[in-house]
């Protein structure tokens, strides 16, 4: 069961992420309607631990995120439950009832890991663009579809899982059309802080990577790598 706690225990096994999240935490971004993101991510992030490390048990995790009407996003992940070869599907959903404007942040809430044998997690997150006015001025500039990011943003929220509340904090900074910096943190001794980013290959393909350091460790404890391909439907 502990290997299925995707949003906690970053040190031990799994990191949660997606094209509409940072390395670990969700954001208020949604996959656009009529668009599908196909993702492949390493479920096991540990770089220490001998035979249980990433090199010995890579655990690739296929994921999909689809844009739905009414400001909804749905997801389906295949995640190991008890053994590395024992994959089971879990569902994810995110809803953004409030969009960002000049004076207020965007707000989104959702649920993760909805499936038999897994502990569900629920979150609420706020996102605010610090240079919103400048971004709006350039909103017709061509952007790569795999980056739903704009300039400099801050994200904060709460996560409920395993009968505990956790704080979420993160930022993304669009440094160029081909690279966006990521940094995020989840509270709790077994969770982690991460630094990384997104490399945009073209309009359909991107690679997200980040280094993780558990809150109760003084060294890098894991790495997360994710490849994303975008389809229109």
Residue pairs with C-beta under 8 A, 6 or more apart in sequence:
1 81
1 82
1 117
1 118
1 119
2 9
2 12
2 13
3 12
3 13
3 14
3 80
3 81
3 82
4 14
4 79
4 80
4 81
4 90
4 113
4 117
4 118
4 119
5 13
5 14
5 113
5 118
5 119
5 121
5 161
5 162
6 14
6 15
6 16
6 79
6 112
6 113
6 118
6 121
7 16
7 24
7 112
7 113
7 121
7 123
7 159
7 161
7 166
7 186
8 121
8 161
8 162
8 166
8 186
8 188
8 190
8 191
9 190
9 191
10 24
10 45
10 186
10 190
10 191
10 192
10 212
10 214
10 221
10 222
11 46
11 190
11 191
11 192
11 212
11 214
11 216
11 217
11 221
11 222
12 46
12 190
13 43
13 44
13 45
13 46
14 43
14 44
14 45
14 79
15 23
15 24
15 41
15 43
15 45
15 192
15 194
15 210
15 212
15 222
15 224
16 24
16 112
17 23
17 24
17 41
17 208
17 210
17 224
17 226
18 26
18 37
18 39
18 63
18 65
18 75
18 92
19 31
19 37
19 39
19 65
19 146
19 148
19 206
19 208
19 228
19 230
20 26
20 27
20 29
20 30
20 31
20 37
20 65
20 73
20 94
20 148
21 27
21 29
22 155
22 170
22 172
22 182
22 183
22 184
22 194
23 182
23 184
23 194
23 196
23 208
23 210
23 212
23 224
24 170
24 184
24 185
24 186
24 191
24 192
24 194
24 210
24 212
24 224
25 123
25 125
25 155
25 157
25 159
25 168
25 169
25 170
25 184
25 185
25 186
26 94
26 108
26 110
26 123
26 125
26 157
26 168
27 108
27 125
27 127
27 148
27 153
27 155
27 170
27 172
28 96
28 100
28 105
28 106
28 107
28 108
28 125
28 126
28 127
28 155
29 127
29 148
29 149
30 67
30 71
30 72
30 73
30 94
30 96
30 108
30 148
31 37
31 65
31 66
31 67
31 73
32 67
32 145
33 67
33 68
33 69
34 67
34 232
34 233
35 66
35 67
35 145
35 230
35 231
35 232
35 233
36 64
36 65
36 66
36 67
36 230
36 231
36 232
36 233
37 64
37 65
37 66
37 146
37 228
37 229
37 230
37 231
38 62
38 63
38 64
38 228
38 229
38 230
38 231
39 62
39 63
39 64
39 65
39 226
39 227
39 228
39 229
40 60
40 61
40 62
40 63
40 226
40 227
41 60
41 61
41 63
41 224
41 225
41 226
41 227
42 54
42 58
42 59
42 60
42 61
42 223
42 224
42 225
42 226
43 59
43 60
43 61
43 79
43 80
44 52
44 53
44 54
44 57
44 58
44 59
44 84
45 54
45 212
45 222
45 223
45 224
46 52
46 53
46 54
46 221
46 222
47 53
47 54
47 55
47 220
47 221
47 222
47 223
48 221
50 56
51 57
54 222
54 223
57 84
59 80
59 84
61 77
61 78
61 79
61 80
62 77
62 78
63 75
63 76
63 77
63 78
64 75
64 76
64 77
65 73
65 74
65 75
65 92
66 73
66 74
66 75
66 233
67 73
68 74
70 95
71 95
71 96
71 97
71 99
72 93
72 94
72 95
73 93
73 94
73 95
73 110
74 91
74 92
74 93
75 91
75 92
75 93
75 94
76 89
76 90
76 91
76 92
77 89
77 90
77 92
78 87
78 88
78 89
78 90
79 87
79 88
79 89
79 90
79 113
79 115
79 118
80 86
80 87
80 88
81 87
81 88
81 117
81 118
82 117
88 115
88 116
88 117
88 118
89 115
90 112
90 113
90 114
90 115
90 118
91 114
91 115
92 110
92 111
92 112
92 113
92 114
93 110
93 111
93 114
94 108
94 109
94 110
95 108
95 109
95 110
96 106
96 107
96 108
97 107
97 108
97 109
98 104
98 106
98 107
99 106
100 106
100 127
100 128
100 129
100 132
101 132
102 132
102 133
102 136
105 126
105 127
105 128
106 126
106 127
106 128
107 124
107 125
107 126
108 124
108 125
108 127
109 122
109 123
109 124
109 125
110 122
110 123
111 120
111 121
111 122
111 123
112 120
112 121
112 122
112 123
113 119
113 120
113 121
114 120
119 161
119 162
120 161
121 159
121 160
121 161
122 159
122 160
122 161
123 157
123 158
123 159
123 160
123 168
124 157
124 158
125 155
125 156
125 157
125 168
126 155
126 156
126 157
127 153
127 154
127 155
128 153
128 154
129 135
129 150
129 151
129 152
129 153
130 151
130 152
130 153
130 154
131 151
131 152
132 150
132 151
134 151
135 150
135 151
143 177
144 177
144 178
144 200
144 202
144 203
144 206
145 203
145 204
145 230
146 198
146 200
146 203
146 204
146 205
146 206
146 228
146 230
147 174
147 180
147 198
147 200
147 206
149 172
149 174
149 180
149 198
150 174
151 173
151 174
152 171
152 172
152 173
152 174
153 171
153 172
153 173
154 170
154 171
155 168
155 169
155 170
155 171
155 172
155 184
156 167
156 168
156 169
156 170
157 167
157 168
158 165
158 166
158 167
158 168
159 165
159 166
159 167
159 168
159 186
160 166
164 188
166 186
166 187
166 188
166 191
167 186
167 187
168 184
168 185
168 186
168 187
169 184
169 185
170 182
170 183
170 184
170 185
171 181
171 182
171 183
171 184
172 180
172 181
172 182
172 183
173 180
173 181
174 180
175 181
175 197
177 200
178 199
178 200
179 197
179 198
179 199
179 200
180 197
180 198
180 200
181 196
181 197
182 194
182 195
182 196
182 197
182 198
182 208
182 210
183 193
183 194
183 195
183 196
184 193
184 194
185 191
185 192
185 193
185 194
186 192
187 215
188 215
189 214
189 215
189 216
190 214
190 215
190 216
191 214
191 215
192 212
192 213
192 214
192 215
192 221
192 222
193 212
193 213
193 215
194 210
194 211
194 212
194 213
194 224
195 210
195 211
196 208
196 209
196 210
196 211
196 224
197 208
197 209
197 210
198 206
198 207
198 208
199 206
199 207
199 208
199 209
200 206
201 207
203 230
204 229
204 230
204 231
205 227
205 228
205 229
205 230
206 227
206 228
207 225
207 226
207 227
207 228
208 224
208 225
208 226
208 228
209 223
209 224
209 225
209 226
210 223
210 224
211 220
211 222
211 223
212 220
212 221
212 222
212 223
212 224
213 219
213 220
213 221
214 221
214 222
